[in-house]
Amino acid sequence: MNIIDAHHHIWSKDDLPWLAGPMLPRIFGPYESIRRDYPVAEFIGDVTESSVVKSVYIQANWAPDRAEDEVAYVQKAADESGWPHGIVGYADLCADDVRPALDRLMGYRLLRGIRMQLHWHENEMYRFAKGPDIADDPVFRRNFAALADYDLSFELQVFAGQMEGAARLAGDFPKTAFILQHCGMQEDQSAEGIAKWRSGMKLLAARPNIVAKLSGLGTFIHRNDPAHIANIVDETVKLFGPSRCLYGSNFPIEKIWTSYPPLIAAFRAALADYSPAEQTDMFHNVAARIYRLE
């Protein structure tokens, strides 16, 4: 089966503040092993034996004022190597007017979407956004409306406590495709935490313009755990359906604790009970459709 990896990064450490500067606490734990360049050639080498035929780059938090530089860097890599096949960049949707930034980004032929991370948590270690309810902010929403005009998707990254607001956002902007990151970031493994996550996921699954990305499931446990992956993937696919789920590796973050073959093997095992056609949807077709891959 041919696979599309719909969530990976490449980078030069000199361009990422959190890699080039002092060691900062990160949601995925210690990361000494990736405080270095991760060029596209290494990514291609990592996936060579795993039937990956295409990939999508997701923004990696360059300094906000260098958002265009990041897309230009990845576009150059694609022009030289043929990888990746789609790019998701960053734009500040809380700016006075996001359109000039989008106009510049649209000059890069592989741009397909925008990620502005909205996840906020009471635990400062897990906190990224400035507040929990940016999705309800009038300025954010005014800028968000522009995404449909540019035919750009939005990478939705929220915790369970923010899912109600995220579902409201998706309902208010039905022409924009939302890609839910990392199966909804299930960070709380207690019975209460899982119940809260499940309740929020049901709200998101009720919005037909949201698809779920099966990715980043080692983020909070810092290991490749096939049973853990199977549990979250099973619930997510049952809620969204195979035609609204897609696979992503989150490499090289997951490379901190695993290599690519055992990671993809865990996802293959988690989806083994689905029909060949359904597996092809989740590993290839949904990503090809959402990101308009040629």
N, C-alpha and C positions, 0 to 999 in steps of 0.2 A: 504494500500500500504506500503510495506517495504521500508525504507529509508536508504540511506548511507549518512552520514554526512562527506563530503569530505574536510572539513577544520575546524579543531579545535586544541586547545592547552591543555596541562596539564603542571603543573610546580610546583616547589618549589621556593618560592620567594628568597631564599638564593642563587639560581643559576642564577638569571637574574639581571644583573646590573641595568637595568632601573626600576626594582621593589624593589630591596634591597637597592639601594643607594638613593641619594637625588631625590626629585620629579622633573622629567624632563618633559618639554613640549612634548606632544605626539599628533599624528595626530587625535586621537580619543577623545581628550579632557581630562578633569579631570578623574583620575582613582583610587581614593582612595579605592574604594570598592573592587578592585582586587589586591591590594598590599598585597597579602597573598598567601598561598599555594592554588593551584587549582589541587587537585589530581584526578586521574582517577575515583575513587569511586564517587566523586561529579559530574563529568561529566556524568557518567552512571545514577546517580540519576536525573540529569537535563533532560535527554532524555528519561527516562523510559516510560512516557505516550505518546510519540510522534511517535511510530512505527519505531524508529531508530534501525537498526539491525547490522550495521557495521559503522566504522568510520576510517578516515585517519588523522593522526597527521601531522601538518605542523610546521616546525621549528619556534621557538619563540625568536630568537635573544639572545641566550646565548653568552657569550664572544666568539669571533671567535676562540681563541685557545682551546676552550672547545667543539668544534663541535662534536667530537666523544663522549664526556661525555653526551651530550644531547641525542644522538641517543641511547646510552647505557641505560640511565635513562628511556626512553620511551619503549625500548625493554623489560626491566625488568618489567615495569608496565604491558605490554602486556602478558608476560610469566606468571605473577601472577594472572591477572584478565581476560585475554582474550580480552582486549581492549587496544589500538586500533588495527586495522587489517592491517594497512599500515603506513609507516613512510616516511616523506620527511625531509631530513636533510640539513645541510649547508656545503658547501665547497667553498673555496675561488678560484674562477675561474680567478682571476688576479694574482695568485701565479706563481712562476717560472714553477712549474709542479704540477698540481692538482692530478695526478694519485696516488701518495703514500697516499694521504688523502682518495681518493675514494677506494683504496684497503682496507684501514682499515674499512671504513664505510660498505663495502660490506660483512663484517663479521657478520652483523646483519641481520637476515633473513627477517625482515619486511621492509627493506629499499626499496623504490620504486622510489624516485626522489630527486632532489636537488632544494632548493630555495636560490638564492642569489638576494636580492632585488635591482632592478635597478632603482627604481623610484627616480626622481630628479625633483625639482620644484623651480621656482624663489622665492617662499615663503619658507623661511628657516624652518618654522614650518612643512612643508610637505616634506622636503628634507631628503633623506636617503642615496642615493648613492653619491660617491665623485664627480660625474660629470654626465651630461645628456646623454652622448653618449658612455657609456661603451660597449654597444653591438657592436660597430664598432672597439673596441680596438683589435689590433692583438694578444696580449697575451691572452686576454679573449677568443677570438675566437679559438685560438690554444687549450686552455684547454677545451672549450665548445665541441670541436669535440670528446673529450673522452667520453662524456655522452652516445653517441650512442654505443660505444664499451662496455659499462657497462650496457646497456639497462635501462638507467635511464631517467626519464622525467624531465622537467624543469618547475618550477613555475614562470611564467612571470608576473612581477609586474612593470608596467610603467604607466605614465600619458599620456594624449592625445598627447602632444607635442613630445613624444618619440615613438609613435606607428609606424611611418614610418620606423625608424631604427629597431624596433622589428620585423616588417613584413619582412624586409630584412634579419634579422638573421634567422627567421623561414624558409624563402625560401632557404637560403644557407645551412641549416641543416635539410633536409626533413625527415630524419630517426629518429629525436628526437621529441617526443610528448611534446608540449607546453600547459600548463594550464594557461590561462589568469586569473589573480586574480581579484576578486571583480568587475566583469563586466567592467574592464578597468578604474576603479578609477575615476568616473565622479565627480570631486571636484568642478567644475565651473558650477553653475546652470543658468548662464545667457544664453540668446539665442545664443550669439557668442560662449560661452564655450561648450554648448551642440552640436552646429554644428561642432566644431572642434573635439569633442569626437566622434561624429557620423562618420565623415570622416575617422578618424583613425581606428575606429572599422571596417569599411568596408575593409580597407587594411588588417587588421588581419584576418577577416573572409574569405578573399580570399585565405588564406593559409590553406590547408586541414589538416595540422598537428597541428593546434591550436584549442583547445576547450576552451569554456568560463565557468568560475566558477561563479555561481550565489550566491554571498556571500558578506559579509562585507558592505552592503548598508546603514548601519547606521553610517559608519565611519566619514562622513563629516557633518552629520546633528545631530548626537548624540541622536537619538531616533529611535524607531521602527515605521515607517510610511508606512502603507500598500499601500497608493497611490503612494508614492515615489518608493517603491519597484516594484510595478506593472509597472510603466512607464519605468524604466530602464530594468527590466526583459523582458518586451514586445519587446523593441527595440533589445535587445541582442539576444533573441531567434529567432526573425525574420531574423536577420543577419546570425547567425550561424546554425540555425535549431536545433530541439530537439535532434537529434542524436549527437550533438556536444556541449551540455550544461549539466552541473552538479551542484548539490546543495551543499552548505557548510554553516555552521552556523557562523563561526568565533567566537565561544565561547572559553573562557569566555569574550572576548572583548565586544561582544554585550550584555553580561550579565550586563554591566554597566548601561544599560537603559531598559532592558527587560528581561523576562524569556523565556524559550525555547518554550513552547506551543504557545504563541502569535506570536513568530517569525516564526515558521514553518507554522502557520495558514496564515500569510501574504504571504508567498511563495506559499502555496497551492492555495490561492485565485488568486494570480497573474498568475498561470498556469492552472486555472480551465477550460478555454475554449479549452485546448488541449485534444486530445483523451486520454483514459486510457493508451494506449500503449506508447504514447509520454510522458505522465507524468511519467510513469515507467522508461523510458529511462533517463529522467532528474533527477529524485529522486534516481535512483538506478543503472541502467544498464551501463550508461556512466562511472560513477565512478568505477564500478566493472571492466570495461574493461581497462580504462586508468591506474588504479593503480594495476591491476592484483590481485584483491582480491580473495581469495579462498572461 
